[in-house]
């Protein structure tokens, strides 16, 4: 199953397109319960679509050489 089939996962992923966010910032933007949001983030992290920073924020993975956000899969595909 593609991690981005869920509408919640798509919203989380797109919310991180403009930079890293804390769990509280994501909750405020998406109006999701903390438990549901943690579940979506866990799934996205397991599929390497989101990473957690040392500061505890979530972001899209970074290219190690350039520092650019790099969605490594086409959005919405397997």
N, C-alpha and C positions, 0 to 999 in steps of 0.2 A: 504494500500500500504506500502510495506517495505521501510524504509528510505534509504536503500542502493541499491535500484533498479537503481537509477540514477548513471551514470558513474561519474558525478561530485561529488556526495556525497561519492562514494567509494574512489575517489582520495583524498578528504579532510580527510576522516577517516584514510586512510592509511598513509597520510602525518603526522598525529599526533601520529602515533605508536611509534615514537622514541623520543617523548617529546612534551612539550607545545610550541606553536608558536604564534607570534603576527599576526594580520591580514596582515600586510605588508610582513612578512616572508612567509605566505601562498600564498599571491599574487605573490611573486617572484618565488616561487617553482612551483606553478600550472599555472601561466600565465592566471588567471581569472580576469574578471572585478570585482571591489569591490562590486557592487550591487549583482551580481550573487553569489559571495562568501558569502556575508552576508545572502542571502536567503538560501543557502545550510547549513550554520552554524546554522541558526535559526531552520530549520527543524531537524537537528541532535540534537540540544539542546532540542527541544520539545519532542523528542523520547528518551531522556536521553542517547544518544550515545556520546555526546560531552558536556563538561562543560567549562564555562568561569571562569578564575581565578580572584582574587582580583586585579591583575596587568593588567587585560584586555587581557590576552593571552587565547588561546583555547587549550584544552587537552582532552584526553580520561578520563572518570571518574576514580577516585581513590578509592580503597578499604579503608574504614575508618580505619581499624585496621593495615593493613600492608603498606599502601601507594603505593601498586602496581597498575599499570594500569589494569583495569579489564573490558574488553569488555564483558558485561553481556549477550550478545546474540551471537550465532554463526554467524560469518560474512556471509552476503548474505541470511540469512533466516529470517522468520517472527517470 
